[in-house]
Amino acid sequence: MTPAHSAPGIPPLVPGGFPLVGHGLSLVGGSRRLKFIESVRAHGPIVRLTVGSRDVVVVNAPGLIHEMLTTQADEFTKGLLFEKLKLFGKDALPIAEGKPHLRRRRLMQPAFHRQQIAGYVTTMREAAEPYVAAWDSGTTLDLKTEMQLIAQNVVMSALFSASPPRGPAHTILNSVDTVFRTAIKRALLPVSALERLPTRGNRRAGAASGALRAAVADIIAEHRANPDAYDDIVSLLLAARDESGEALPDDEILSEIVALLAAGSETTAVTLAWLFHELGRNSDLERRLHEEVDRVVGDAELTVDHLAQLPYTRRLVQETLRLYAPWLVTRQAISDVRLGDFTLPAGTDVIWSAYALHRDPDLYPDPLRFDPDRWLEERPQPPKGAFIPFGSGKRMCIGDTFAWTEATVITALVALKWQLTPERGVVKALAEITTHPSSRLRMIPRPRDR
């Protein structure tokens, strides 16, 4: 068994660590973080680094990542990043561990069953259409924000039976963004004690968390006041009973809904922003999307039956999920763990990056090329465990099918009505909680001539 090691070319573990000497995982320079996490793959299947004041291990090999997330999953907790995400709530499903995680996942699974999600398609369409229809021809859009608002409204409508006006919706969005930014910064802080100081950033994070929980508390109060009017995931949580027959505490229900709202809208919104950015750079890909949605949907209302007839639209979503996957996910070893030929001591903080994995030229030919046809059945496919935008194993994102469906629906709705032209300017990928586009992702909608 071989201990995890420092790779050639990676600075030795010195006091202060590489965040303080300009390397990729510092608190600033989101694009540099991405370049750095990609470069680490060249140094071996497991590489030891320093992040802030901590030693961490980066697992690079797809087989070892798959092993860690599946057969060895019980040997790891979710780790540092998820610990910081407790700003959303201490015991919510995306953060919970062990038996509490299993119980909560089983409770909520029916809401994310494929058949149930098929029933959400009409709600998804009705939630997204007003936002898409409200765009002004020729008026520049901040596309990331627009996609965040649309995805957030879809999640709230389908899962919580709520659809706040644009103003309150924007407040919720900003609160989610603030908490996510705080979590990633705290995960990379050189000294964790800094997060307890009354700094402006910490006060802002506390206020954002409070505003988010207040908005969700209103949704819960409405469901309690009119229990027969709703049949959604809030109703499910309110009706749930624990092993002793007791109802779930209000704070747990609140935390669960807050976390679902945040996680459920983040990945889809960022994926859609990048998807239309790529289409804006390639008129042939955009034309093929328009041709497919015109042929399949046309002037009809989009329904669940249309989705299976939109394979090119789905491949666009899949290729976007590959190229712009989450850049950092964490784990922590509970005890000494043998991972392949390596031994990770108990307490080892672990990082893996779907973003870097999905851009490995040994796994994906011409990896930086946006090519939805790489997913055609007749083309060579990546090995098992090499495409994991939602993770893998029993902690795989519970909402993956929801996100796939939501992204396909919104892509089709936008393509039916608009052609999006990019404004001039360089759009950079930034390492936030996911792989965000920079603020220069601005596009101009013009009505389709069909």
Secondary structure, DSSP 8 states (H G I E B T S, - for coil): -EE-B--TTS----TT-GGGGT-TTSSS-HHHHHHHHHHGGGG-SEEEEEETTEEEEEE--HHHHHHHHTTTGGGEE--HHHHHGGGS-TT-TTT--HHHHHHHHHHHGGGG-HHHHHTTHHHHHHHHHHHHHT--TT--EEHHHHHHHHHHHHHHHHHHS----HHHHHHHHHHHHHHHHHHHHHHT-S-GGGGGS--HHHHHHHHHHHHHHHHHHHHHHHHHHSGGG--SHHHHHHH-B-TTS-B--HHHHHHHHHHHHHHHHHHHHHHHHHHHHHHHT-HHHHHHHHHHHHHHTTTS---HHHHTT-HHHHHHHHHHHHHT--S-EEEEESS-EEETTEEE-TT-EEEE-HHHHHT-TTTSSSTTS--GGGGSTTS----TTS--TT--GGGS-TTHHHHHHHHHHHHHHHHHHEEEEE-SS---EEESSSEEE-TT-EEEEEE---
